Amino acid sequence: MENDADWHAWMVRLVEADTDAEQQFWNLYGDRLQRLASQHLSSGLRRRVGAEDVVQSACRTFLRRVQEGQFEFSDAESLWRLLCAITLTKVRQQARFHGRQKRAINQERHPAVDQALSRAGHIISPEPTPAEAIEFADQLEQLLGLLNDEERTAVILKLEQNTNNEVAQQLRCSERTVRRIIGRIQTRWKKNLLESSAP
């Protein structure tokens, strides 16, 4: 989108279920969300569920709810955060479903940042309601709000499963600096979570 006016006009077209706007939505976010989903699907789960299937489900959920007027966005960044939340929720749904069916799958360890996000408020219900999806996104947004621009960029890149070296290239710093940034974020989030859960 060239400017904010174009972006908001495009969002209006999405709400109105404009076919061209929906295709543009998929072109903008489909590949990025598939990479995100693929990295959070364990190798065993990927044999049963494809990243594209997860993302298609996430996008259908988002489009249906935005067209029902359940979501409002101030900018592209808030939209991206919600799309990440919905996609990760769909991944967790699949993991729980196959676990409940006694088709045990050893799940990969998530990066430390994603573990912090999960502790902060992952969706528990097998079929999350709009309110739960919004709550998850709000909690993620609150945590991101504690960070400066560099830290926020690092978290988003880690959520997309970039390596520390790849994050360093994006931030134009050393890999050691990225490790320090992530450690600083973990400390700040841990403190915030402890304070918020205190009686």
Secondary structure by P-SEA (a helix, b strand, c coil): cccaaaaaaaaaaaaaccaaaaaaaaaacaaaaaaaaaaaccaaaaacccaaaaaaaaaaaaaaaaaacccccccaaaaaaaaaaaaaaaaaaaaaaaaaaccccccccccaaaaaaaaacccccccccaaaaaaaaaaaaaaaaaccaaaaaaaaaaaacccaaaaaaaacccaaaaaaaaaaaaaaaaaaaaaaacc
